[in-house]
Amino acid sequence: MPELFLKFKDVNGDERIVAVDKNKFAIGRHSSNDLTIADSRLSREHLLIERFGDVFVVSERGSSNGSKLDGEILTDPTALTSNCRLELGGFYIDAEFRPDEPDAPPEAEPPAVVAEPQVAAAPSPGSIPTSFFYIAPVIAVLILLGVGLVVLMSGGNGKRTDRDIVISDDPIDEPVKKRTPAGAGTPSGNSGDAVTVSPTPPGNTELPTATPTGDLTETAKLEENAKSFLRAIAQNDKRGFITGANAQVVAAKIATVRSGPALADNIASARKSSSQIRTLAQSKNLKPQLLAAAAITKLGSQRGDVLQTAQSMADTLDKLSVQVGNELGDDCLLMIAAYDQGASGDFMRMRNMLQKLSTDSPQLVREIRTIWYLKKNGKITDSEYEFALRFLAIGTIMQNPKAFGVNTEAPGL
């Protein structure tokens, strides 16, 4: 069978050749693709190549800049031909077919032996007629039915022995819910069900061992505002949320962040410059709440000009969004964790690490692409994790500051 190879020049100008080694092979700027190309002309999910036997079919995935095949705009799924050229928003990829390795020559077959016609021999006097093998099973079934009927009639007195089979009348389609033993630290807002979206970061000394019974409203409030923030900072994430043990970690961080005297003033500064922050964010393909929360996080315990700080961070966050992605709320947390890497000029370290983990690890890509998984597995530093966690805590408070004891209004971004 022919094999397909893609030849192109990467961002450094070096020629690369990549084999299409899956039946569904995705190409785009996001690191979750099978082939990630860190070029701003590509969309996060740009192109899909599907294999059907010896045929490779390419189709568009709704990219912003479109795709062409040999100069023709790609509108419908189209079969690739040898030495054709793909153009992804101005980025060129040459498709090259190579024959599979030839198989070893088959061994010479021995000359065919023509068998003489066989004449069915009559059964010998002592042999069993063939019809017996068809009749015997039927007779056995009839015997078993007869025995069963006798047993049934003899047991009709209504008495039941300890050997009777007891059929449970519990509904078979009732889902089984795993319960967390009392005192195991499950938030009371989860109604006893252990719901953990992603792994709990190890070694976090701020993680509470248990949630007091009276904190049901506090837990629900935190989860709702964290969900609103994660969805507000992402380009397209309707599922972003946080519950369980991770919510407890965020709750502990909120308790330390909100006590700082500068937080209320910095949120007020963001509200004062909300229109300029929105304009700046739009020019960098970022969401305003992401930019404002990042600036307040960078200011830390110091009062400052949130707009000015956001302006100093915007270019770095823009470049990280190309490499790491900002499609989902968890992607945005990864961007923030990688901010210092980007500020030092290394925009690809986080992306390359995520891509390697996605290839080598059996976990789902969405589970891997979280600060919780990376912290648990020692893939990000304590300071990177802390910066992202503080960002999440501040963003959660920003949704409704007074609900968290911070005396100011939401920035209205």
Backbone torsions as a table, in degrees:
resi	resn	phi	psi	omega
1	MET	NA	142.4	-179.6
2	PRO	-69.8	151.8	176.7
3	GLU	-115.1	143.9	-178.5
4	LEU	-106.5	132.7	176.9
5	PHE	-124.4	141.8	178.9
6	LEU	-108.6	127.8	-176.8
7	LYS	-118.3	128.7	-178.2
8	PHE	-158.7	172.1	176.3
9	LYS	-107.2	130.0	-177.7
10	ASP	-78.9	-174.7	-175.2
11	VAL	-63.7	-20.3	178.9
12	ASN	-91.7	0.6	-179.3
13	GLY	85.1	4.8	179.4
14	ASP	-86.2	139.7	179.9
15	GLU	-76.8	134.5	179.0
16	ARG	-126.7	146.7	176.0
17	ILE	-127.3	122.1	-175.6
18	VAL	-123.1	132.8	178.7
19	ALA	-83.6	137.6	172.5
20	VAL	-83.6	94.9	-168.5
21	ASP	-106.8	15.3	178.2
22	LYS	-132.3	157.5	177.2
23	ASN	-69.0	-27.6	173.1
24	LYS	-126.5	115.1	-171.5
25	PHE	-123.1	109.7	-175.3
26	ALA	-95.0	141.7	179.2
27	ILE	-126.4	135.9	178.1
28	GLY	176.6	-174.4	-176.4
29	ARG	-85.0	-23.0	-177.4
30	HIS	-76.1	143.5	-176.2
31	SER	-71.4	-7.0	176.8
32	SER	-80.8	-7.6	178.4
33	ASN	-73.8	160.8	175.2
34	ASP	-69.2	-34.8	173.8
35	LEU	-124.5	111.9	179.5
36	THR	-99.2	125.8	178.5
37	ILE	-121.2	112.6	-174.5
38	ALA	-82.4	69.5	178.9
39	ASP	-129.9	129.6	-174.2
40	SER	-65.3	-14.7	178.6
41	ARG	-74.5	-19.5	179.0
42	LEU	-88.6	148.3	171.8
43	SER	-82.7	167.8	-179.6
44	ARG	-61.2	-39.8	173.9
45	GLU	-125.5	103.8	-167.0
46	HIS	-106.7	-49.4	-170.0
47	LEU	-142.6	151.2	177.8
48	LEU	-131.7	129.8	174.9
49	ILE	-111.8	125.6	-179.9
50	GLU	-118.1	139.2	-179.8
51	ARG	-103.1	130.5	174.4
52	PHE	-126.7	88.2	-176.8
53	GLY	68.3	-117.2	179.3
54	ASP	-91.3	0.2	-174.3
55	VAL	-108.8	134.2	176.1
56	PHE	-111.4	123.0	-176.7
57	VAL	-112.6	131.4	-178.9
58	VAL	-109.0	140.9	179.4
59	SER	-143.6	151.3	178.5
60	GLU	-76.4	150.9	178.6
61	ARG	-117.8	29.2	178.3
62	GLY	77.5	37.2	-177.6
63	SER	-70.4	159.9	-178.4
64	SER	-73.1	-41.7	-175.0
65	ASN	-97.2	-1.9	175.7
66	GLY	76.8	175.4	-179.8
67	SER	-138.9	154.1	176.1
68	LYS	-131.2	151.5	174.3
69	LEU	-123.5	113.5	-175.7
70	ASP	51.8	42.8	175.2
71	GLY	85.2	-9.0	179.9
72	GLU	-98.7	135.8	-179.9
73	ILE	-61.5	131.3	-178.1
74	LEU	-87.9	108.5	179.5
75	THR	-111.3	-35.8	-179.5
76	ASP	-117.8	156.7	174.3
77	PRO	-54.4	131.4	-173.8
78	THR	-135.8	140.6	178.6
79	ALA	-74.9	136.5	176.8
80	LEU	-78.8	146.1	175.5
81	THR	-116.5	166.5	-176.6
82	SER	-63.1	136.5	176.4
83	ASN	61.3	33.0	175.8
84	CYS	-87.5	165.8	-177.5
85	ARG	-124.1	131.0	175.3
86	LEU	-100.9	139.9	176.1
87	GLU	-123.4	114.9	-177.1
88	LEU	-106.7	89.9	179.9
89	GLY	61.7	25.2	-177.8
90	GLY	105.2	-4.6	176.9
91	PHE	-98.9	127.0	-171.3
92	TYR	-100.5	137.8	175.2
93	ILE	-133.6	126.7	176.8
94	ASP	-94.7	130.8	178.4
95	ALA	-97.7	128.7	-176.0
96	GLU	-131.1	125.4	177.2
97	PHE	-93.5	138.7	175.5
98	ARG	-130.3	138.8	179.3
99	PRO	-68.0	148.9	176.7
100	ASP	-66.8	159.8	178.2
101	GLU	-58.1	131.8	-178.9
102	PRO	-63.4	143.1	177.8
103	ASP	-75.7	155.2	177.6
104	ALA	-63.7	142.1	-179.4
105	PRO	-59.9	139.6	-178.6
106	PRO	-67.9	146.4	178.2
107	GLU	-67.2	148.3	-179.9
108	ALA	-63.2	132.0	-179.3
109	GLU	-85.2	142.0	178.8
110	PRO	-66.4	150.9	-179.9
111	PRO	-56.2	140.8	-178.4
112	ALA	-68.1	138.5	178.2
113	VAL	-104.0	120.5	-179.6
114	VAL	-84.5	116.3	-178.6
115	ALA	-78.5	141.6	177.4
116	GLU	-74.8	147.1	179.8
117	PRO	-57.9	137.5	179.5
118	GLN	-99.2	137.0	177.9
119	VAL	-104.3	124.2	-178.5
120	ALA	-59.6	127.3	-179.5
121	ALA	-83.6	145.3	177.0
122	ALA	-70.3	143.5	-179.0
123	PRO	-62.1	139.8	178.3
124	SER	-71.9	160.5	-176.4
125	PRO	-55.9	-32.7	-175.3
126	GLY	-93.6	0.6	-175.7
127	SER	-84.2	163.0	-179.2
128	ILE	-90.8	130.0	179.5
129	PRO	-60.9	144.9	-179.7
130	THR	-60.2	-35.0	-178.1
131	SER	-61.1	-21.6	-179.7
132	PHE	-61.1	-35.8	-176.3
133	PHE	-71.9	-16.9	175.4
134	TYR	-90.6	-35.6	-174.9
135	ILE	-80.4	-35.1	-174.0
136	ALA	-58.1	-46.6	179.3
137	PRO	-60.6	-37.2	-179.9
138	VAL	-63.6	-42.3	179.2
139	ILE	-63.4	-41.3	-179.1
140	ALA	-62.6	-41.7	179.3
141	VAL	-63.3	-42.3	179.1
142	LEU	-62.0	-40.4	178.3
143	ILE	-62.6	-44.6	-179.4
144	LEU	-63.6	-39.6	177.9
145	LEU	-63.1	-39.5	178.9
146	GLY	-64.6	-43.2	179.4
147	VAL	-63.8	-41.7	179.4
148	GLY	-62.7	-39.1	179.4
149	LEU	-64.1	-39.9	179.1
150	VAL	-63.6	-44.3	-179.6
151	VAL	-62.8	-40.8	-179.3
152	LEU	-63.4	-43.3	-179.4
153	MET	-67.4	-37.6	-179.3
154	SER	-70.9	-23.3	-178.6
155	GLY	-95.6	13.4	-175.4
156	GLY	-80.5	9.8	-178.9
157	ASN	-81.4	1.3	175.5
158	GLY	84.5	-3.8	-179.4
159	LYS	-84.1	149.2	-177.1
160	ARG	-130.3	129.1	-178.9
161	THR	-94.7	172.3	179.5
162	ASP	-68.0	-13.2	-177.8
163	ARG	-90.8	-5.3	179.0
164	ASP	-61.8	148.7	177.6
165	ILE	-84.7	128.5	-179.2
166	VAL	-99.3	120.8	178.2
167	ILE	-94.9	122.5	-179.3
168	SER	-69.3	138.6	177.1
169	ASP	-97.3	16.3	174.1
170	ASP	-70.6	141.6	179.2
171	PRO	-63.9	133.1	-174.3
172	ILE	-77.9	-17.5	-177.4
173	ASP	-98.0	11.0	179.2
174	GLU	-76.2	120.1	-179.2
175	PRO	-65.4	141.6	179.9
176	VAL	-89.9	125.1	179.3
177	LYS	-103.7	131.1	177.2
178	LYS	-80.0	128.1	179.6
179	ARG	-102.3	144.0	176.7
180	THR	-90.7	129.8	179.4
181	PRO	-57.1	151.3	-179.8
182	ALA	-58.4	136.8	177.6
183	GLY	83.0	7.5	-177.5
184	ALA	-85.1	-1.7	173.5
185	GLY	98.0	13.1	178.3
186	THR	-75.3	132.2	179.3
187	PRO	-60.6	138.5	-178.2
188	SER	-64.9	-17.1	178.5
189	GLY	-70.0	-12.8	-180.0
190	ASN	-90.6	6.3	177.0
191	SER	55.7	32.4	175.9
192	GLY	90.6	-13.4	179.7
193	ASP	-86.9	134.3	-179.9
194	ALA	-81.8	106.6	-179.5
195	VAL	-117.7	110.2	178.9
196	THR	-125.3	114.0	-174.9
197	VAL	-70.2	-39.8	-178.0
198	SER	-148.4	168.8	-173.7
199	PRO	-59.1	147.0	178.6
200	THR	-81.5	128.5	179.7
201	PRO	-60.9	132.1	-178.9
202	PRO	-79.2	157.0	171.4
203	GLY	71.2	13.4	-179.4
204	ASN	-84.8	106.0	-174.3
205	THR	-70.9	-14.2	-178.3
206	GLU	-85.1	-8.6	-177.0
207	LEU	-68.8	120.0	179.4
208	PRO	-65.8	147.7	178.7
209	THR	-80.8	-23.4	178.5
210	ALA	-160.0	152.7	177.9
211	THR	-98.8	126.6	179.6
212	PRO	-58.6	151.1	-176.9
213	THR	-58.0	-36.2	-175.9
214	GLY	-78.2	1.3	-174.9
215	ASP	-95.4	17.8	-178.8
216	LEU	-58.4	-46.9	-179.4
217	THR	-64.6	-41.2	179.1
218	GLU	-61.1	-43.7	-179.9
219	THR	-63.4	-47.7	-179.8
220	ALA	-62.7	-39.7	179.4
221	LYS	-62.6	-44.8	179.8
222	LEU	-62.9	-47.9	-177.5
223	GLU	-61.7	-40.2	-178.7
224	GLU	-66.7	-43.6	-179.0
225	ASN	-73.3	-34.4	175.2
226	ALA	-65.4	-40.3	177.7
227	LYS	-61.3	-45.2	179.3
228	SER	-60.1	-41.5	-179.2
229	PHE	-66.9	-46.9	-178.7
230	LEU	-60.3	-37.1	179.5
231	ARG	-76.3	-28.6	-178.9
232	ALA	-74.6	-29.1	-176.3
233	ILE	-90.3	-12.0	-177.3
234	ALA	-92.5	154.0	177.7
235	GLN	-69.8	-38.0	-177.5
236	ASN	-159.9	83.9	-178.8
237	ASP	-140.5	102.5	179.0
238	LYS	-95.2	-1.7	-176.8
239	ARG	-111.5	-1.2	-176.2
240	GLY	-62.0	127.5	177.8
241	PHE	-162.5	171.5	178.2
242	ILE	-147.2	131.8	179.4
243	THR	-143.5	-176.4	171.5
244	GLY	62.2	-142.0	-173.8
245	ALA	-63.2	-35.6	179.8
246	ASN	-65.8	-35.7	176.7
247	ALA	-63.8	-35.5	177.8
248	GLN	-65.8	-37.5	177.5
249	VAL	-63.5	-44.0	178.9
250	VAL	-64.5	-39.4	179.1
251	ALA	-59.6	-42.2	179.1
252	ALA	-64.6	-38.6	179.6
253	LYS	-70.0	-38.2	177.0
254	ILE	-59.7	-39.1	-178.8
255	ALA	-61.0	-33.2	178.9
256	THR	-85.1	-35.9	-176.6
257	VAL	-69.2	-44.2	-173.6
258	ARG	-69.8	-16.4	179.9
259	SER	-79.0	-12.0	-179.9
260	GLY	-72.2	136.8	-176.4
261	PRO	-70.1	-18.0	-174.5
262	ALA	-87.5	-17.2	-171.9
263	LEU	-61.4	-48.2	-178.5
264	ALA	-60.2	-41.4	179.7
265	ASP	-66.1	-38.3	-178.6
266	ASN	-71.5	-36.4	174.6
267	ILE	-64.9	-39.9	176.7
268	ALA	-62.7	-37.4	177.5
269	SER	-63.6	-39.8	177.6
270	ALA	-64.9	-40.3	179.0
271	ARG	-64.2	-40.4	-179.8
272	LYS	-62.6	-34.3	-177.7
273	SER	-106.3	24.4	-172.1
274	SER	-59.4	-40.3	-177.8
275	SER	-67.3	-40.5	178.3
276	GLN	-67.6	-37.2	178.5
277	ILE	-65.9	-40.0	177.4
278	ARG	-62.3	-43.2	179.1
279	THR	-63.6	-44.1	179.3
280	LEU	-62.9	-44.7	-178.8
281	ALA	-62.8	-41.2	-179.8
282	GLN	-63.2	-37.3	-179.5
283	SER	-69.2	-18.3	-178.1
284	LYS	-111.1	11.1	-178.9
285	ASN	56.9	39.6	177.2
286	LEU	-120.6	162.9	175.6
287	LYS	-91.5	141.1	-175.8
288	PRO	-57.1	-39.5	-179.0
289	GLN	-65.8	-34.0	177.3
290	LEU	-63.2	-46.6	-176.6
291	LEU	-65.9	-43.0	-179.1
292	ALA	-67.0	-45.5	-179.6
293	ALA	-64.8	-36.3	177.9
294	ALA	-63.9	-41.4	179.9
295	ALA	-66.0	-43.3	179.2
296	ILE	-65.2	-36.5	177.8
297	THR	-64.2	-42.2	179.8
298	LYS	-66.1	-36.1	178.7
299	LEU	-65.0	-29.5	176.8
300	GLY	64.2	-127.5	-176.7
301	SER	-88.4	3.8	-178.5
302	GLN	-97.0	139.9	171.5
303	ARG	-75.1	142.5	-178.9
304	GLY	-165.4	-178.4	178.2
305	ASP	-87.7	108.2	-175.6
306	VAL	-65.8	-39.4	179.5
307	LEU	-62.0	-46.5	-179.7
308	GLN	-62.2	-41.2	178.2
309	THR	-65.7	-40.4	178.4
310	ALA	-62.7	-39.4	178.8
311	GLN	-62.5	-36.4	-179.6
312	SER	-72.7	-20.6	-177.8
313	MET	-99.5	-16.3	-168.2
314	ALA	-60.7	-45.2	-177.5
315	ASP	-63.2	-42.9	179.9
316	THR	-64.0	-44.5	179.7
317	LEU	-65.8	-35.8	177.9
318	ASP	-61.4	-45.8	-179.8
319	LYS	-68.8	-36.2	177.2
320	LEU	-66.9	-34.0	179.7
321	SER	-64.7	-29.8	176.8
322	VAL	-70.7	-42.5	-175.4
323	GLN	-82.1	-45.5	-174.9
324	VAL	-92.2	-35.8	-178.2
325	GLY	100.6	152.9	174.9
326	ASN	-138.8	27.1	-179.0
327	GLU	-67.3	-41.3	-176.9
328	LEU	-113.1	161.6	177.6
329	GLY	-60.3	-40.4	178.6
330	ASP	-64.6	-33.8	175.9
331	ASP	-61.6	-41.1	-178.9
332	CYS	-65.4	-37.3	175.9
333	LEU	-64.0	-36.3	176.8
334	LEU	-66.3	-39.5	176.1
335	MET	-57.4	-46.8	-178.5
336	ILE	-65.4	-39.5	177.2
337	ALA	-61.2	-32.1	-177.4
338	ALA	-92.1	8.6	-173.7
339	TYR	-58.9	-46.3	-179.2
340	ASP	-63.4	-34.0	175.1
341	GLN	-61.0	-47.5	-180.0
342	GLY	-65.9	-38.6	-179.9
343	ALA	-62.6	-26.5	177.9
344	SER	-90.7	3.3	176.6
345	GLY	96.6	0.3	-179.1
346	ASP	-101.2	92.3	-176.1
347	PHE	-92.2	-8.2	-171.9
348	MET	-109.9	-5.6	-175.8
349	ARG	-62.7	-48.9	179.4
350	MET	-62.5	-44.8	-178.9
351	ARG	-60.9	-46.0	-178.6
352	ASN	-64.4	-39.7	179.4
353	MET	-65.3	-42.2	178.5
354	LEU	-64.4	-40.3	-179.4
355	GLN	-65.4	-40.5	178.7
356	LYS	-66.2	-42.1	178.3
357	LEU	-62.6	-40.9	-179.7
358	SER	-63.1	-32.3	-179.8
359	THR	-79.8	-40.2	-172.2
360	ASP	-89.4	-23.7	-172.0
361	SER	-97.1	143.9	177.8
362	PRO	-77.4	-9.7	-178.0
363	GLN	-69.3	159.4	175.3
364	LEU	-64.8	147.8	-178.1
365	VAL	-59.7	-40.0	-177.6
366	ARG	-66.7	-31.4	177.0
367	GLU	-71.0	-39.9	-179.5
368	ILE	-65.3	-38.8	-173.7
369	ARG	-82.9	56.6	175.4
370	THR	-138.9	151.6	176.3
371	ILE	-66.1	-26.5	-178.6
372	TRP	-67.1	-46.4	179.3
373	TYR	-65.7	-44.3	-177.3
374	LEU	-65.3	-38.8	178.5
375	LYS	-67.2	-43.9	-179.0
376	LYS	-60.6	-36.4	-176.6
377	ASN	-97.9	13.7	174.1
378	GLY	66.7	30.7	-177.2
379	LYS	-97.1	-12.4	172.4
380	ILE	-128.4	157.0	-177.7
381	THR	-79.2	165.4	178.0
382	ASP	-60.9	-39.2	-178.7
383	SER	-69.0	-37.2	177.2
384	GLU	-65.1	-44.3	178.5
385	TYR	-64.5	-43.2	-178.8
386	GLU	-62.4	-41.0	-179.1
387	PHE	-64.4	-43.5	178.9
388	ALA	-67.2	-38.8	179.9
389	LEU	-66.9	-40.7	177.7
390	ARG	-64.8	-41.4	176.0
391	PHE	-57.6	-44.8	179.8
392	LEU	-65.6	-40.0	179.1
393	ALA	-65.3	-44.1	179.8
394	ILE	-65.7	-42.7	178.6
395	GLY	-62.5	-35.6	177.3
396	THR	-66.0	-44.1	178.3
397	ILE	-63.3	-38.3	-177.6
398	MET	-58.6	-26.0	-178.6
399	GLN	-65.7	-33.7	-179.1
400	ASN	-160.0	77.7	-172.4
401	PRO	-54.9	-42.9	-175.4
402	LYS	-66.4	-27.3	177.3
403	ALA	-66.0	-20.2	179.3
404	PHE	-108.8	15.7	175.7
405	GLY	80.7	17.7	178.3
406	VAL	-104.4	118.8	-169.5
407	ASN	-83.3	75.4	173.3
408	THR	-161.9	173.6	179.6
409	GLU	-95.5	158.6	175.6
410	ALA	-61.8	147.9	-175.4
411	PRO	-69.1	-14.4	176.5
412	GLY	68.5	38.5	179.6
413	LEU	-92.7	NA	NA
